[in-house]
Amino acid sequence: MSHRFAFYPGCVSKGFCPELYESFVRVAAEFDIEVEELKDVGCSGAGLIPAEISDPINARTLAKAEAMGLSLLTICSTCQGVIGGSALRLTDPAYRARINREHLADQGLEYQGTTDVKHFLWALVEDVGLDVVQSKIKRPLDGLGFSPFYGCYLRRPIDVIQRPERKLYLEQVTEALGGTNVDISGKGKCCGFPSLTANEENAFAMTAKHLGEAVSKGADAMVVPCPLCHLEMDGEQSEVEKATGRQFDLPILHLPQIVGLAIGLDPKELGLSRHMASTKKFVAQLQPVGSLVGAGS
């Protein structure tokens, strides 16, 4: 059974984290997720610009997906939260009418307020189904500990995420793949990235707290559904180590990468060699493809 979406990859997965985009496209094909990528759309705003600016931009994106008759699929928690917030505000008929009139009409667009915004994590659980995910496992992640890190947007606010059970989807996917969840207290908090340029010391302290707790509890890797969290946790990890005098050496994996590994795709194909924090030790712990024990048997 195929699942069709209008695909909004976001800025970072096509720029700083191309391994996220590439691993998603590869994994999506394995699960019959058909995507039509939206290319003539703007940045969601990443929560850094006010709603009066980002809502018209996101209304345009939502209108394009709506015209295709498809839900909007993201691979970025930040994009999910920001566009989802815009979609919620645009359920107000008067507000939507003003945005349409002032910003979309001259482009021949009109948003009717019907587009569902869905992160890949949600689609994997709700549309594909964990039973289907398990049926495709060729390299179960047994014996590996994963620290799920949602970041700011994917667990709140409830009126944007809509379903409270979505707050636990990352753990459910990791368990379905055979991994062991290593729970940390800050998994739904800021990674530090938004304040990096304004207050580096504070940003690094937040990052160090999350990484340190995951390492102290025995995580072999952290899994993130947001490329901005990856930029901070992976890209800044060496700088955080220098600033705090602590050593972490914790691989930070994108969600499609751990799914891809479990269904037997090659680590290089999934871009693990591109990470700043080395993934070599983690890759060496992987079972051979075809080791159908535990979750995939």
HUNOR-V231159 format. One record per residue. RES is the residue in three letters. PHI is phi in whole degrees, 0 to 359 (* if undefined). Layout:
res->RES phi->PHI
res->RES phi->PHI
This chain:
res->MET phi->*
res->SER phi->270
res->HIS phi->230
res->ARG phi->254
res->PHE phi->218
res->ALA phi->276
res->PHE phi->259
res->TYR phi->247
res->PRO phi->286
res->GLY phi->80
res->CYS phi->288
res->VAL phi->291
res->SER phi->289
res->LYS phi->255
res->GLY phi->236
res->PHE phi->288
res->CYS phi->236
res->PRO phi->297
res->GLU phi->294
res->LEU phi->292
res->TYR phi->301
res->GLU phi->293
res->SER phi->290
res->PHE phi->297
res->VAL phi->302
res->ARG phi->293
res->VAL phi->289
res->ALA phi->303
res->ALA phi->297
res->GLU phi->291
res->PHE phi->250
res->ASP phi->56
res->ILE phi->269
res->GLU phi->265
res->VAL phi->235
res->GLU phi->247
res->GLU phi->288
res->LEU phi->275
res->LYS phi->252
res->ASP phi->265
res->VAL phi->223
res->GLY phi->261
res->CYS phi->299
res->SER phi->294
res->GLY phi->108
res->ALA phi->54
res->GLY phi->74
res->LEU phi->259
res->ILE phi->237
res->PRO phi->295
res->ALA phi->300
res->GLU phi->295
res->ILE phi->262
res->SER phi->285
res->ASP phi->299
res->PRO phi->298
res->ILE phi->296
res->ASN phi->287
res->ALA phi->298
res->ARG phi->297
res->THR phi->297
res->LEU phi->297
res->ALA phi->295
res->LYS phi->293
res->ALA phi->294
res->GLU phi->299
res->ALA phi->296
res->MET phi->275
res->GLY phi->72
res->LEU phi->233
res->SER phi->288
res->LEU phi->264
res->LEU phi->255
res->THR phi->241
res->ILE phi->237
res->CYS phi->226
res->SER phi->300
res->THR phi->294
res->CYS phi->300
res->GLN phi->301
res->GLY phi->293
res->VAL phi->287
res->ILE phi->292
res->GLY phi->298
res->GLY phi->295
res->SER phi->298
res->ALA phi->300
res->LEU phi->295
res->ARG phi->296
res->LEU phi->281
res->THR phi->284
res->ASP phi->286
res->PRO phi->303
res->ALA phi->293
res->TYR phi->296
res->ARG phi->298
res->ALA phi->298
res->ARG phi->292
res->ILE phi->297
res->ASN phi->299
res->ARG phi->294
res->GLU phi->273
res->HIS phi->233
res->LEU phi->251
res->ALA phi->302
res->ASP phi->288
res->GLN phi->257
res->GLY phi->74
res->LEU phi->245
res->GLU phi->211
res->TYR phi->269
res->GLN phi->265
res->GLY phi->87
res->THR phi->249
res->THR phi->284
res->ASP phi->271
res->VAL phi->254
res->LYS phi->222
res->HIS phi->286
res->PHE phi->306
res->LEU phi->302
res->TRP phi->293
res->ALA phi->297
res->LEU phi->297
res->VAL phi->279
res->GLU phi->272
res->ASP phi->263
res->VAL phi->285
res->GLY phi->98
res->LEU phi->294
res->ASP phi->294
res->VAL phi->291
res->VAL phi->303
res->GLN phi->297
res->SER phi->293
res->LYS phi->259
res->ILE phi->290
res->LYS phi->241
res->ARG phi->221
res->PRO phi->300
res->LEU phi->268
res->ASP phi->303
res->GLY phi->86
res->LEU phi->253
res->GLY phi->260
res->PHE phi->241
res->SER phi->263
res->PRO phi->288
res->PHE phi->231
res->TYR phi->282
res->GLY phi->81
res->CYS phi->293
res->TYR phi->262
res->LEU phi->277
res->ARG phi->238
res->ARG phi->196
res->PRO phi->286
res->ILE phi->297
res->ASP phi->286
res->VAL phi->267
res->ILE phi->284
res->GLN phi->74
res->ARG phi->241
res->PRO phi->298
res->GLU phi->294
res->ARG phi->294
res->LYS phi->291
res->LEU phi->240
res->TYR phi->296
res->LEU phi->297
res->GLU phi->296
res->GLN phi->295
res->VAL phi->293
res->THR phi->300
res->GLU phi->294
res->ALA phi->298
res->LEU phi->277
res->GLY phi->103
res->GLY phi->282
res->THR phi->252
res->ASN phi->280
res->VAL phi->247
res->ASP phi->281
res->ILE phi->236
res->SER phi->292
res->GLY phi->259
res->LYS phi->296
res->GLY phi->251
res->LYS phi->252
res->CYS phi->294
res->CYS phi->282
res->GLY phi->116
res->PHE phi->302
res->PRO phi->300
res->SER phi->256
res->LEU phi->301
res->THR phi->281
res->ALA phi->272
res->ASN phi->209
res->GLU phi->300
res->GLU phi->300
res->ASN phi->292
res->ALA phi->299
res->PHE phi->295
res->ALA phi->296
res->MET phi->296
res->THR phi->299
res->ALA phi->298
res->LYS phi->298
res->HIS phi->294
res->LEU phi->297
res->GLY phi->297
res->GLU phi->294
res->ALA phi->298
res->VAL phi->294
res->SER phi->295
res->LYS phi->267
res->GLY phi->94
res->ALA phi->292
res->ASP phi->271
res->ALA phi->197
res->MET phi->248
res->VAL phi->245
res->VAL phi->235
res->PRO phi->263
res->CYS phi->224
res->PRO phi->293
res->LEU phi->290
res->CYS phi->297
res->HIS phi->294
res->LEU phi->302
res->GLU phi->281
res->MET phi->291
res->ASP phi->266
res->GLY phi->295
res->GLU phi->258
res->GLN phi->300
res->SER phi->294
res->GLU phi->291
res->VAL phi->296
res->GLU phi->298
res->LYS phi->295
res->ALA phi->289
res->THR phi->256
res->GLY phi->72
res->ARG phi->246
res->GLN phi->249
res->PHE phi->246
res->ASP phi->50
res->LEU phi->252
res->PRO phi->296
res->ILE phi->245
res->LEU phi->253
res->HIS phi->288
res->LEU phi->308
res->PRO phi->298
res->GLN phi->291
res->ILE phi->290
res->VAL phi->295
res->GLY phi->299
res->LEU phi->299
res->ALA phi->294
res->ILE phi->269
res->GLY phi->99
res->LEU phi->284
res->ASP phi->286
res->PRO phi->305
res->LYS phi->293
res->GLU phi->298
res->LEU phi->269
res->GLY phi->80
res->LEU phi->294
res->SER phi->286
res->ARG phi->274
res->HIS phi->289
res->MET phi->282
res->ALA phi->280
res->SER phi->303
res->THR phi->253
res->LYS phi->299
res->LYS phi->296
res->PHE phi->296
res->VAL phi->300
res->ALA phi->295
res->GLN phi->275
res->LEU phi->292
res->GLN phi->286
res->PRO phi->294
res->VAL phi->299
res->GLY phi->103
res->SER phi->279
res->LEU phi->277
res->VAL phi->236
res->GLY phi->69
res->ALA phi->297
res->GLY phi->265
res->SER phi->279
